[in-house]
Amino acid sequence: MAVAAARRRLWRGMRTAAATTASGEELYASLLSRLVAEPECRVKATMEEATSSVPHHDGAFWEPLAAALLRASYPAKAHLVSSSYPVLEWKLEKLLMEGVNSHNCEPYLTLIRFCGKTRNAALAMRVFECAEAQGIQLNTGIFNALINTFLSVGDLLAAVTLYETMEGIEDSKPDRATYDAFISAFSRLRSGDAMMSWYLAAKNAGFVPGIQAFESLIVGFVLLNKLDDAELVFEEMVSFEMKPTCTVEAKLEVLPRTEEVNRVNSFIKLVSDGNWELNKALVDRLTRLCLDGGEADVMEQLLALIQKEAHFSSVTQLHCGIIRFYASADLLSDMEHAIDRMLDDGMMFLCPEDVEAVICSYFRHKAFDRLEIFLNRIRSLYMLTRSSYDILVAGFRRFDLNQRLEATIKDMREAGFA
């Protein structure tokens, strides 16, 4: 039998999993305390005593308990995870005593999944063997759970052996989840060639990887500095109309490292066309990229995408960036339009450099009346700095605007500048 042959190969090459950690939760606080306090040899007996007093079926009893033992783990209580092993062994023994419908592998599948969470590959393999011995009809799901357990302990040989076994069993062929598991595992191992091989294998088998697999691919390639591969996979993911989550973060890492403004532009277009939801971290990072790029069109596109109420700081920065761009380019009408828009939105300049860029632009255009209108409009909401006053004084002196010079010096003194 193919499964038996695979089992022999797996047992020969299996490595013992490193234990993870565990603690408990309020719902089972009393029993959890007992399980932790009991020596390992007493855990099964404690479980028997507890289940005899539980009125409902123990299928609804042991799973939350096992989950509670695994939920809040941390190194200081690493020794407690051993309490979950006897619980799983106890459940396996109960299944074997009670017998399970040969078409129902779900209880064994659940057990193997818990073994994966505790990284106990040996017990997972034992559960798998027991299911087979009981005549349980094995399926792709139970193979996938066992593969995930082996991958969790880094036993790649065992995982690949199971995959090869699945290919020869009609009712247990690899599915998308199988390929996704290998892609994610090799992403964690930073193996770019292996990631791409499993990605291509999934496509050749007729499966489109899931969103988590795409994220693993992109993050892995970015960390390996294989930016072209990351770009390729990202574009393919978008072509499948998948909305990224943390992949967006990885994609944004690609953009500044390639230093191509057109890629920032194309990414913002993807966000707009795909109607993706942008959280604060993404908006902040996109804002920085746009400001670094210094392209008004790109900043305008991003400004149109984000909501002022949710991202007030980023919106203000974009307004100021656009104003600074137009001021430096001496596009006076565009600059004034951008200033009016920002002020009408209830926002104000964030730094003196932006105000000074506007002042200098007015001086270059000799638009003194328009400069005075600008200063009067922001006067009640923005306090000019010493450097801003210095620019005004120098400008009015240069153009012999003595009346305005005297008024500016007076304002300067009233503001506390000598």
C-alpha positions as CSV (number, residue, x, y, z in Angstrom):
1,M,0.0,0.0,0.0
2,A,1.3,3.5,-0.9
3,V,0.4,4.9,2.5
4,A,2.1,2.1,4.3
5,A,5.3,2.6,2.3
6,A,5.2,6.3,2.9
7,R,4.7,5.6,6.6
8,R,7.8,3.5,6.8
9,R,9.8,6.2,5.0
10,L,8.4,8.9,7.3
11,W,9.2,7.0,10.5
12,R,12.8,6.4,9.4
13,G,13.4,10.1,8.7
14,M,11.2,11.8,11.4
15,R,12.8,14.3,13.8
16,T,11.3,15.0,17.1
17,A,9.4,18.4,17.2
18,A,10.6,21.1,19.5
19,A,7.9,21.9,22.0
20,T,6.0,25.2,21.9
21,T,4.4,26.9,24.9
22,A,1.0,27.0,26.5
23,S,-1.2,28.4,29.2
24,G,-5.0,28.6,29.6
25,E,-8.2,30.7,29.5
26,E,-10.9,31.6,32.0
27,L,-13.5,29.2,30.7
28,Y,-11.6,26.2,31.8
29,A,-9.5,27.8,34.6
30,S,-10.2,25.2,37.2
31,L,-9.5,22.2,35.0
32,L,-6.5,23.9,33.4
33,S,-5.0,24.6,36.8
34,R,-5.4,20.9,37.7
35,L,-3.8,19.8,34.4
36,V,-0.9,22.1,35.0
37,A,-0.4,21.0,38.6
38,E,-0.8,17.3,37.9
39,P,2.2,15.1,36.9
40,E,2.0,14.0,33.3
41,C,1.0,10.5,34.3
42,R,-2.2,11.8,35.9
43,V,-3.4,14.1,33.1
44,K,-5.4,11.4,31.3
45,A,-7.1,10.3,34.6
46,T,-7.9,14.0,35.3
47,M,-9.5,14.3,31.8
48,E,-11.6,11.1,32.4
49,E,-12.9,12.5,35.8
50,A,-13.7,15.9,34.1
51,T,-15.5,14.4,31.2
52,S,-17.6,12.1,33.4
53,S,-19.1,15.3,35.0
54,V,-19.6,17.1,31.7
55,P,-23.2,16.6,30.5
56,H,-22.6,17.4,26.8
57,H,-20.7,15.3,24.3
58,D,-16.9,15.4,24.8
59,G,-16.3,16.6,21.3
60,A,-17.5,20.0,22.5
61,F,-15.4,19.7,25.6
62,W,-11.8,18.7,24.7
63,E,-11.3,21.0,21.7
64,P,-11.8,24.3,23.6
65,L,-9.6,22.8,26.4
66,A,-6.8,21.9,24.0
67,A,-7.1,25.3,22.3
68,A,-6.9,27.0,25.8
69,L,-3.7,25.1,26.6
70,L,-2.1,26.4,23.4
71,R,-3.6,29.9,23.2
72,A,-1.5,32.2,25.3
73,S,1.9,30.7,25.2
74,Y,5.2,32.4,26.1
75,P,8.7,31.2,27.0
76,A,8.3,31.6,30.8
77,K,5.8,28.8,30.8
78,A,7.2,26.6,28.1
79,H,7.1,23.5,30.4
80,L,3.3,23.7,30.5
81,V,2.9,22.7,26.9
82,S,3.5,19.1,27.8
83,S,0.1,19.1,29.5
84,S,-1.5,19.3,26.0
85,Y,0.2,16.1,24.8
86,P,-1.6,13.8,27.2
87,V,-4.8,15.5,26.4
88,L,-4.4,14.8,22.7
89,E,-3.3,11.2,23.5
90,W,-6.3,10.8,25.8
91,K,-8.6,12.0,22.9
92,L,-7.0,9.5,20.5
93,E,-7.5,6.7,22.9
94,K,-11.2,7.7,23.3
95,L,-11.6,7.7,19.5
96,L,-10.1,4.2,19.2
97,M,-12.3,2.8,22.0
98,E,-15.5,4.4,20.7
99,G,-14.9,3.7,17.0
100,V,-15.7,6.2,14.3
101,N,-17.6,5.9,11.1
102,S,-15.2,4.9,8.4
103,H,-16.3,7.9,6.3
104,N,-15.7,10.4,9.0
105,C,-12.1,11.4,9.4
106,E,-12.9,14.8,10.9
107,P,-12.0,13.8,14.6
108,Y,-8.6,12.5,13.4
109,L,-8.1,15.5,11.2
110,T,-8.8,17.8,14.2
111,L,-6.3,15.9,16.3
112,I,-3.6,16.2,13.7
113,R,-4.2,19.9,13.4
114,F,-3.7,20.3,17.2
115,C,-0.5,18.3,16.9
116,G,0.7,20.8,14.3
117,K,0.0,23.6,16.7
118,T,2.1,21.9,19.4
119,R,4.7,20.8,16.8
120,N,4.3,17.2,17.8
121,A,5.0,15.4,14.5
122,A,5.4,12.0,16.2
123,L,1.9,12.1,17.7
124,A,0.5,13.4,14.4
125,M,1.9,10.4,12.6
126,R,0.5,8.1,15.2
127,V,-2.9,9.6,14.8
128,F,-2.6,9.2,11.0
129,E,-1.6,5.5,11.4
130,C,-4.5,4.9,13.8
131,A,-7.0,6.4,11.4
132,E,-5.7,4.2,8.6
133,A,-5.8,1.1,10.9
134,Q,-9.4,1.9,11.8
135,G,-10.3,1.8,8.1
136,I,-11.0,5.6,8.1
137,Q,-11.3,6.9,4.5
138,L,-8.3,9.2,4.2
139,N,-8.7,12.4,2.2
140,T,-6.7,15.4,1.1
141,G,-7.5,17.3,4.2
142,I,-5.9,14.9,6.6
143,F,-2.8,14.6,4.4
144,N,-2.6,18.4,4.3
145,A,-2.8,18.6,8.1
146,L,0.0,16.1,8.5
147,I,2.1,18.0,5.9
148,N,1.6,21.2,7.8
149,T,2.7,19.5,11.0
150,F,6.0,18.3,9.4
151,L,6.6,21.7,7.9
152,S,6.1,23.3,11.3
153,V,9.0,21.3,12.7
154,G,11.1,21.8,9.5
155,D,11.0,18.2,8.4
156,L,10.9,19.0,4.7
157,L,11.7,15.4,3.6
158,A,8.7,14.0,5.4
159,A,6.4,16.7,4.0
160,V,7.6,16.1,0.4
161,T,7.2,12.3,0.9
162,L,3.6,12.8,1.9
163,Y,3.0,15.0,-1.1
164,E,4.4,12.4,-3.4
165,T,2.2,9.8,-1.7
166,M,-0.9,12.0,-2.3
167,E,-0.2,12.1,-6.0
168,G,-0.7,8.4,-6.2
169,I,-4.0,8.2,-4.3
170,E,-7.1,9.0,-6.2
171,D,-9.2,10.5,-3.3
172,S,-6.3,12.3,-1.7
173,K,-4.8,14.3,-4.6
174,P,-2.9,17.6,-3.6
175,D,-5.1,20.7,-3.7
176,R,-4.5,24.4,-3.5
177,A,-4.0,24.2,0.3
178,T,-1.2,21.6,-0.3
179,Y,0.8,23.9,-2.5
180,D,0.1,27.0,-0.4
181,A,1.6,25.2,2.6
182,F,4.8,24.5,0.8
183,I,5.0,28.1,-0.6
184,S,4.6,29.6,2.8
185,A,7.1,27.2,4.4
186,F,9.8,28.0,1.9
187,S,9.0,31.7,2.2
188,R,9.8,31.4,5.9
189,L,13.0,29.6,5.0
190,R,13.9,32.4,2.5
191,S,14.3,29.9,-0.3
192,G,13.4,31.8,-3.5
193,D,13.9,29.0,-6.0
194,A,11.8,26.6,-3.9
195,M,9.1,29.1,-3.5
196,M,8.9,29.7,-7.2
197,S,9.0,26.0,-8.0
198,W,6.0,25.3,-5.8
199,Y,4.2,28.3,-7.2
200,L,4.7,27.0,-10.7
201,A,3.8,23.5,-9.7
202,A,0.5,24.8,-8.3
203,K,-0.3,26.6,-11.6
204,N,0.7,23.6,-13.6
205,A,-1.7,21.5,-11.5
206,G,-4.5,24.0,-12.3
207,F,-4.6,25.8,-9.0
208,V,-4.4,29.5,-8.3
209,P,-2.5,30.1,-5.0
210,G,-4.5,31.7,-2.2
211,I,-4.0,35.2,-1.0
212,Q,-1.8,34.1,1.9
213,A,0.5,32.2,-0.5
214,F,0.8,35.2,-2.7
215,E,1.7,37.3,0.4
216,S,4.3,34.7,1.4
217,L,5.8,34.8,-2.1
218,I,6.0,38.6,-2.3
219,V,7.4,39.1,1.2
220,G,9.9,36.3,0.6
221,F,11.1,37.8,-2.6
222,V,11.4,41.3,-1.2
223,L,13.5,40.1,1.7
224,L,15.7,38.2,-0.7
225,N,16.0,41.4,-2.7
226,K,14.5,39.7,-5.8
227,L,12.4,42.7,-6.6
228,D,11.6,41.7,-10.2
229,D,10.1,38.4,-9.0
230,A,8.2,40.2,-6.3
231,E,6.8,42.6,-8.9
232,L,5.9,39.8,-11.2
233,V,4.0,37.9,-8.5
234,F,2.2,41.0,-7.3
235,E,1.0,41.9,-10.8
236,E,-0.2,38.3,-11.3
237,M,-2.1,38.4,-8.0
238,V,-3.8,41.6,-9.0
239,S,-4.7,40.0,-12.3
240,F,-6.7,37.4,-10.3
241,E,-8.6,40.3,-8.7
242,M,-7.3,39.5,-5.3
243,K,-7.3,42.3,-2.7
244,P,-4.0,42.3,-0.8
245,T,-3.6,42.7,2.9
246,C,-0.1,42.6,4.3
247,T,1.2,42.1,0.7
248,V,0.6,45.8,0.3
249,E,3.3,46.4,3.0
250,A,5.7,44.2,1.1
251,K,4.9,45.9,-2.2
252,L,5.5,49.3,-0.7
253,E,8.9,48.1,0.4
254,V,9.7,47.4,-3.2
255,L,8.8,50.9,-4.4
256,P,11.4,53.0,-2.5
257,R,14.1,50.5,-3.1
258,T,13.6,50.6,-6.9
259,E,13.3,54.4,-6.7
260,E,11.0,54.7,-9.7
261,V,8.3,57.3,-9.5
262,N,6.3,55.6,-12.2
263,R,6.0,52.5,-10.0
264,V,4.6,54.6,-7.2
265,N,2.1,56.1,-9.7
266,S,1.1,52.7,-11.1
267,F,0.7,51.3,-7.5
268,I,-1.7,54.1,-6.6
269,K,-3.6,53.4,-9.7
270,L,-4.0,49.8,-8.7
271,V,-5.2,50.9,-5.3
272,S,-7.8,53.2,-6.9
273,D,-9.0,50.7,-9.6
274,G,-9.1,47.8,-7.1
275,N,-11.0,49.9,-4.4
276,W,-8.6,48.7,-1.8
277,E,-9.0,49.8,1.8
278,L,-6.0,51.8,3.0
279,N,-5.1,51.8,6.7
280,K,-3.1,54.4,8.5
281,A,0.3,52.7,8.1
282,L,-0.2,52.3,4.4
283,V,-1.4,55.9,3.9
284,D,1.6,57.2,5.9
285,R,4.0,55.2,3.9
286,L,2.5,56.1,0.5
287,T,2.5,59.8,1.6
288,R,6.2,59.6,2.4
289,L,6.9,58.0,-1.0
290,C,4.9,60.6,-2.8
291,L,6.6,63.5,-1.0
292,D,10.0,62.0,-1.7
293,G,9.1,61.6,-5.3
294,G,8.0,65.3,-5.5
295,E,5.5,64.7,-8.3
296,A,2.4,66.8,-7.9
297,D,0.3,64.5,-10.1
298,V,1.1,61.5,-7.9
299,M,0.4,63.5,-4.8
300,E,-2.9,64.7,-6.3
301,Q,-3.9,61.1,-7.0
302,L,-3.2,59.9,-3.5
303,L,-5.0,62.9,-2.0
304,A,-8.1,62.0,-4.0
305,L,-8.0,58.4,-2.6
306,I,-7.8,59.0,1.2
307,Q,-10.4,60.4,3.6
308,K,-9.5,63.6,5.4
309,E,-11.2,62.6,8.6
310,A,-9.4,59.3,8.9
311,H,-6.0,60.5,7.8
312,F,-5.8,64.2,8.7
313,S,-2.1,64.4,9.2
314,S,-1.3,62.6,5.9
315,V,-3.8,64.7,4.0
316,T,-2.2,67.9,5.4
317,Q,1.3,66.7,4.4
318,L,0.1,66.0,0.9
319,H,-1.5,69.5,0.6
320,C,1.7,71.1,1.8
321,G,3.8,68.9,-0.6
322,I,1.6,70.0,-3.5
323,I,1.9,73.6,-2.6
324,R,5.6,73.3,-2.2
325,F,5.9,71.7,-5.6
326,Y,3.9,74.5,-7.4
327,A,5.8,77.2,-5.4
328,S,9.2,75.8,-6.5
329,A,8.0,75.5,-10.1
330,D,6.7,79.1,-9.9
331,L,3.2,78.0,-11.0
332,L,1.5,80.8,-9.1
333,S,-2.1,80.1,-10.1
334,D,-1.8,76.4,-9.3
335,M,0.0,77.2,-6.0
336,E,-2.8,79.6,-5.0
337,H,-5.5,77.1,-5.9
338,A,-3.7,74.5,-3.8
339,I,-3.4,76.9,-0.8
340,D,-7.1,77.8,-1.1
341,R,-8.1,74.2,-1.2
342,M,-6.1,73.3,1.9
343,L,-7.3,76.3,3.9
344,D,-10.9,75.6,2.9
345,D,-10.5,72.1,4.2
346,G,-9.6,73.5,7.6
347,M,-5.9,72.7,7.4
348,M,-2.8,74.8,7.9
349,F,0.9,74.8,7.0
350,L,2.9,72.3,9.1
351,C,6.4,73.8,8.7
352,P,8.0,77.2,8.0
353,E,9.8,75.9,4.9
354,D,6.5,75.5,3.1
355,V,5.4,79.0,4.0
356,E,8.8,80.4,2.9
357,A,8.6,78.6,-0.4
358,V,5.3,80.4,-1.1
359,I,6.7,83.8,0.0
360,C,9.8,83.4,-2.3
361,S,7.5,82.4,-5.2
362,Y,5.5,85.6,-4.8
363,F,8.7,87.7,-4.7
364,R,10.0,86.1,-7.8
365,H,6.8,87.0,-9.5
366,K,6.8,90.5,-7.9
367,A,3.2,89.7,-6.9
368,F,3.3,91.9,-3.8
369,D,-0.4,92.4,-3.4
370,R,-1.1,88.7,-3.7
371,L,1.6,88.1,-1.1
372,E,-0.1,90.5,1.3
373,I,-3.5,88.7,0.7
374,F,-1.8,85.4,1.5
375,L,-0.2,86.7,4.7
376,N,-3.4,88.2,5.9
377,R,-5.3,85.0,5.3
378,I,-2.9,82.8,7.4
379,R,-2.1,85.4,10.0
380,S,-4.8,84.4,12.6
381,L,-3.9,80.7,12.3
382,Y,-0.2,80.6,11.7
383,M,2.6,82.3,13.5
384,L,5.5,83.3,11.3
385,T,9.0,82.2,12.4
386,R,12.1,84.4,12.6
387,S,13.4,82.9,9.3
388,S,10.1,83.7,7.5
389,Y,10.3,87.4,8.8
390,D,13.9,87.6,7.6
391,I,12.9,86.6,4.1
392,L,10.1,89.2,4.0
393,V,12.4,91.9,5.3
394,A,15.0,91.0,2.7
395,G,12.5,90.9,-0.1
396,F,10.8,94.3,0.7
397,R,14.2,95.9,1.0
398,R,15.3,94.6,-2.3
399,F,12.3,96.0,-4.1
400,D,12.3,99.3,-2.1
401,L,8.9,98.6,-0.6
402,N,9.6,100.8,2.4
403,Q,6.0,101.0,3.8
404,R,5.6,97.2,3.8
405,L,9.1,96.8,5.2
406,E,8.3,99.0,8.2
407,A,5.0,97.2,8.8
408,T,6.8,93.9,8.7
409,I,9.6,95.0,11.1
410,K,6.8,96.2,13.5
411,D,5.0,92.9,13.3
412,M,8.3,91.1,13.8
413,R,9.0,93.1,17.0
414,E,5.5,92.4,18.3
415,A,6.1,88.7,17.7
416,G,9.1,89.0,20.0
417,F,11.9,89.0,17.3
418,A,14.5,91.7,17.7
